[in-house]
Amino acid sequence: MSERLVESLLKHMNIKSVHYYNSNFNEAGRVDDKFLPQWTKFVAGNNDRPLIANNAWLGDPILGVVKQLFINFTLFDDPDDNMFTLIYKEDEVIDATTLLTHIVENRPKFVDMEKLHNRLKCAPYPFPHVVIDGFLQSDTLPKILSEVNKLQDADAQTKYIDASSPYEFNKYAFNSNYGPYLRKLFVELNSPDFIKHIERITGVENIICNDLSLHGAGIHRIKSNGFLQLHTDFNTYYSKTRMLDRRINLLIYLNPDWKAEYNGELCLCDKNTNMCAKKIEPILNRCVIFNTTCSSIHGHPEPFNAPDDVVRQSIAVYYYTENTQGDKEIDFEGCPPRGTTWYPNIDVSAKPKQIFYV
């Protein structure tokens, strides 16, 4: 790319926000007011020293911690406000060469974007959802699976191991200590480019992008005899003084050599009939996306019937929008804040007139 084109690209980058994240992608601070004046000088060619991603003159909010800088921007006067993100490592010099390198490197690498074609839409019953097989690129899938398998039960941030619980058992959840491929995958799944596909498929607009600190995402592992009772998810929570509405669940299953007798299907239930309407086998590289509402009853309530050396694993990402109801303390559906709501009385073995197995 010629120097003239590089200069044109720089001058037409409309920076929307600049954030620091630490090495586990926990937000360390927003530095727009400190970064943008230096960026203006940089673009104009009048900067008297190199522009560096992590530097004390940017007002680094967490000194001594390895960080990355997220620069969110649009190009030209884009009427659709399509946002891009550049991610710089600590002390990396920002110049035309590294900028172009990051633009190339930060293109989607993990998700097979052809699977998210324009005709892909959510099925409406029993609540909006879509099932996508072959979701991750075949060359990256083994690396992701390997890093998930390396996570140790003892290091799980949350453990549900009370055998007397009627709601969940032998379930382990991880939200940190990821390998490099997993960290990059979560970045991609929260990127503006990927989220615009989620918005088109689900019909949910204004999903929050590039925030890896939002509640709930991680790796979920179910071991022998474990289960997750049928439920609807919590609907709201406060993050950095703002109220967020939970809108979308995305699950990527990582279970090779899956067998039907393991009893680990994801059940989607019809709230009106109080019956299971669809069972989805959690096979390797299958993605399930569904809208999160007061009616989206789901879970895998039957105990996981597998040998001790076999686990049921998935990647979970939850998407949020900022609540727009003001001081009413209600979500986008008009419901008051609620936690997880359990539905233990739905019999998933009962056969309704119409049940779909995927």
N, C-alpha and C positions, 0 to 999 in steps of 0.2 A: 504494500500500500504506500502511495507516494506521501511525501511530507505535507503536501498541500491538502490531501484528503484527511490526513491525521489532524491537521489544524482545524479543518472544517468540522470534524467530528467533535473535537474538544469544545469548540465554541457553541455547538448546538446541543450539548449535554445540559439538560435542565435538572439539576440536582434537587431531589425532593426531601431527602433525609439522610443523615449520616450517624451511624451507631457504632459503638464498640461492643464486642462480645468477647468473653473469655474463651479458653480452649474447649470448654464444654458447651459453648454457645449460650451461656447465660448472659443476659444483657448487662453490660457494665456502665452504660451511659450513652446519652445522645449528645453529639458535639457539633451540631449544625452551626451554631453561632461562632464557634472557634475555627471550624474547618473552612467554611465558605469564603471568608475574606482571603484566606491563603490560596484557595482554589482559584478565585478571581484573578489574583496576581499571577498564578501559575499559567492559566489559560492565556493571559495577556502577554506572557513572556517576561514579566517584570519581577519575578520572584528572585530575591537575592540569595536564596539557598534552596537545596532540594526539598521537595514536598515529600514528607515521610509519613507512612501510614500510622505509626504509633510514636508520638513524640511529645515531650513535656510541654512544648508551646501550644499543643492542641488542648491542654488542660486535661491530661490523662487522668481519669477518675479512679483507677485502681493500679497504682504503681506496683511494680514487681510481679505482676501476673501476666502470663503469656496471653496475648489478645489478637483479635482480628478486627479489621475495620470494614463495615458494610456501607457502601455508597449506593444509594438507590436513586435512579435517574430515569428521565424520559428523553427521547431524542426529538429535536425540532419542536414544532407546535403540534404534537400528536393529539388529534381530537378524541381518540380512544384512551389516551393516558396510559399507554402500554409501558409498564415499568420494567427496567432492567436493574441488575445488581452487580456491582464489582466487589470482590472480597480480597482484601490485602492482608498479608501476614504482618506480624510485628516487625517494625523497622524496615519494611520493604519500601524502596524508593518509588514514588509515583511519577512516572514520566510516560511519554507517548508509547515507548516500547512495551513497558509492563502493562499499560492500559489495554493495548491491543491484545497482548497475551492473555489477560484475564477475560476479555470479551470472548475470545475463542475457548478458553478453558472452562468458562462458566456456562457454556451451552449445556443443555440437558445431556447427561451421560448415562443415567441409570434407567429411567423410564423409557419404554418403547413408545415414543410419542405417536407412532402410527396407530396405536391401539385407541388413541383418544380422538378419533376422526370426527368430523362435523356431524355425522348422523347419529353418533352415540348419545342416547338420552336415557334418563332413568325410567324404569318400569314403575307404574303407579301403585301396584298392589303387592303386599298389603300396606306399604308406604313406599315413597319414592326410593328406589335403589337401582344399582347396576352392578353386574358381575363381569369382570374383565380377566380373561386368562392370558398368560404370557405377558404379564404386566411389566416386569423388569427385563432389561436387555440380557440376553443369554450369556454374554461374556462377563457381565458383572454379577450375575446371580450367585455363582459359586463363592465369590469373595464375600458377598453380603452374608450368605448362609454360614460361611466359616466364622465370621466375626460374631454372629449371633450365637453360634454353638460354643464359642469360647467364654461367653459370659457365665460366671459361676453363681449358683444359687445363693451362696453365702453373701454375695455382693449385691443382691437385689435390694432396691430401695424400699420395696413393699413386698411383704410375704403374707399370704393368706393360708395358714397352716393349722387352723383350729378345726379339727374334724367334726366338732359339734355344730359348726355354722351351717345354717340352711341355705346360705346365699352363695358362698364361694369357698373353694377349698383347693389346696395344692396348687395355688396360683402364685406366680412370681412376676414382678414388674420391675423393669430396669429403665432408668431415664438418664443415665450418665455412664462414664467409663467405656464409651464406644470406641471401636477401632476407626481408622481414618475413612474407610468406605462407608460405614454406617453414618458417621458425622456428615459426610458430603451428601449422602442420600437424604437425610433430614433437611439439609439446606435446600436441596432441589425440590423436595416435596412442599416446601414453604415459599418457593420463589414465585414472583409475579407471573412468570411465563407459564409455570405449571398451574397455578391457582386460577388463571383465566380459563383454563380448560375445565377445572372443577366447577367454576361459576356457570359456564355454558351447559355442562351436563346436568347440573342439579337445579339450575334456575335461581340459586342464591347469589346475591350481588354484594359487593363491598366487603369481601372476605379479607381479613387482616393478613398481610404478607410479611415475610422476612422477620417474623418474631418467633424464635425458637424457645422462648421462655413460657409460652402459653401452656396452661395446665393440661396434663393427661397423656401427652405423647410418649411413646417408648416402645420397648420390647416386652411382649407378654408371653409367658411360658406356663403351660398346664402340664402337670405330671400325672402319673398313674392314679386313677380314682378321683382326679380333680374335676371340678365343674364350675360353671358360672351361671347362676340362676337367671331365668328370664327377667328382664328389667327394661326400664327406660332410664336414660342418663340424666344427670343433673343438668339444669338448663341455663344457669347464669353463675358468674362469679366476678369478683372485683380484681382487677389487675392494674396496678399503678394508679389507683384512685378512679379508674373508669370501670363501668359495668359492661361486661361482655356477654353476649348470647352465644351459646354453643349451637352450631348449625349443621355441621357435617362430620361424619365418622368415615375414615378411610382405613381399611385393614388389608394388609398384604400377608398372605399365608406362606409359611416356609416349612412345609411338611412333605418331604420326599417319601415315596413308597407308602402313600396313605392307603389304609384299608377300611372298608365300610364298617367292619365290625368294631372299629375303635370307638364309635359313638361320639364323635367330636364335632358333628355338624353344627354350623351356625343356623339357628332357627329364627325365622322372621314370623311374627304372629299378628293375626288380625284382632285388633282390640274389640271390634264390634261383635265378633262371633266367639271370642275367647278361645281361639284354636290356632294351631300352627298352620301357616299357609305355605311356607317354603322352607326347605332344608338345603343348605349349601355346604358341600364337602370342602374342607379347608386344605385343598391340595396345593402342592408346591407352585408358587408364582401366580396364584389366583388373587385378584384384588376385588374387594367388595366396598362400594361407596354407597352410603345412604344418608338421607336427611335426618337430622336429629330433632324430633318433636315429642310432644307428650303422648303420641300414639305409636312411636317406633319401638315396639317391644321386641327385644332380641336377646340372644344368649345361647349357651350350650349347656342345658341343665342336666343332661344325662351324664353320669360319671364316665370319665375317659377310660375306656377299656383297652388299654395297651400294655405291653410289657414294660417293666421298670426302666429299660434303657431307651424307650421311645417317648418323646415329648411332643406336645402340640404347641407350635410357636407362631407368633405373628408380629408384624410391625403395625403399630397403631399411630395414626395422626388425626388430631381433632382440629377442626377449623371453626373460627369464631368471627362474628361481626360485632361492631361496637353497638351497644344498646342505644336506641334513639327515643326511648319512652320518657326521658326527662326524670322527674322525681316520682314517677308513678310506681317504681319498684315492681315492674312487670316485664316479661320478656316479649319477644317479637310476636308471640301468639296471644299475648294478653294474660299469660299465666304468672302467678307470683313465684318467687324463687323456690326451688325444690331441690332436694338431693336425689340420689338414686332411688327409684321406686321399683319395688320387687313384685313379680307376678308368679308366685310359686304354684298357683292353683291351675295354671294352664297345662293340660295334658298333651305333651308333644307326640305321644304315641297314637292319639285319637286321629282318625282319618276323616277330614272334612270332605266335602264334595269335590273340592279342587285343591290338590297339593302338588307342588312342583319340587322335584329333586334336581339339583344342579351339581 
